[in-house]
């Protein structure tokens, strides 16, 4: 027995609204992750730039490698967080 037309249309409207909200949440999460990646990248570049500016070679070497670690690890963990949140939402 088919579903009555008015009930079917109500279900379609409800699912369309839910779909739009889910897409909005997913898009906002992508933007948030991209901004986090930019932030980590800038933090790493700032550390590397400071290491090139300083005159103490020991600190410069440590901060240079720390800048590489901060920039790369921050971006990796931001993207892994995006994946984890997408899994929880059911995006993929």
C-alpha positions in Angstrom: 0.0 0.0 0.0 1.6 3.3 -1.0 2.2 6.2 1.3 -0.4 9.0 1.0 0.8 12.0 -1.0 0.6 14.6 1.8 2.6 12.3 4.2 5.2 11.7 1.5 5.5 15.4 0.7 5.9 16.2 4.4 8.7 13.6 4.7 10.4 15.0 1.6 10.3 18.5 3.1 11.7 17.3 6.4 14.5 15.3 4.7 15.4 18.3 2.5 15.7 20.5 5.6 17.8 18.0 7.4 20.0 17.6 4.3 20.6 21.3 4.1 21.5 21.5 7.7 23.9 18.6 7.4 25.6 20.2 4.4 25.9 23.5 6.2 27.5 21.8 9.2 29.9 19.9 6.9 30.9 23.1 5.0 31.5 25.0 8.2 33.7 22.2 9.5 35.7 22.3 6.2 36.2 26.1 6.6 37.1 25.8 10.3 39.7 23.1 9.5 41.1 25.2 6.6 41.5 28.2 9.0 43.2 26.0 11.6 45.6 24.7 9.0 46.4 28.2 8.0 47.0 29.1 11.6 49.3 26.2 12.2 51.2 27.0 9.0 51.6 30.6 10.0 52.8 29.6 13.5 55.4 27.3 12.0 56.5 29.9 9.5 56.8 32.5 12.3 59.0 30.1 14.3 61.2 29.4 11.3 61.5 33.1 10.5 62.5 33.9 14.0 65.1 31.1 13.9 66.6 32.8 10.8 66.6 36.2 12.6 68.2 35.2 15.9 71.9 35.3 16.4 72.2 32.3 18.8 72.8 29.3 16.7 71.7 26.8 19.4 68.3 28.5 19.8 67.9 29.0 16.1 68.4 25.3 15.3 66.0 24.2 18.0 63.3 26.8 17.0 63.8 25.9 13.3 63.0 22.2 13.9 60.2 23.1 16.3 58.7 25.3 13.6 58.7 22.5 11.2 57.1 20.2 13.8 54.5 22.7 14.9 53.4 23.6 11.4 53.3 20.0 10.1 51.9 18.3 13.2 49.2 21.0 13.7 48.0 20.6 10.1 48.0 16.8 10.3 46.0 16.8 13.6 43.6 19.4 12.3 42.8 17.2 9.3 42.6 14.1 11.4 40.1 15.9 13.6 38.1 16.8 10.5 38.0 13.1 9.6 37.0 12.1 13.1 34.2 14.6 13.2 33.0 13.6 9.7 32.9 10.0 10.8 30.8 10.9 13.8 28.4 12.9 11.6 28.2 10.1 9.1 29.7 12.1 6.2 31.7 9.1 5.0 
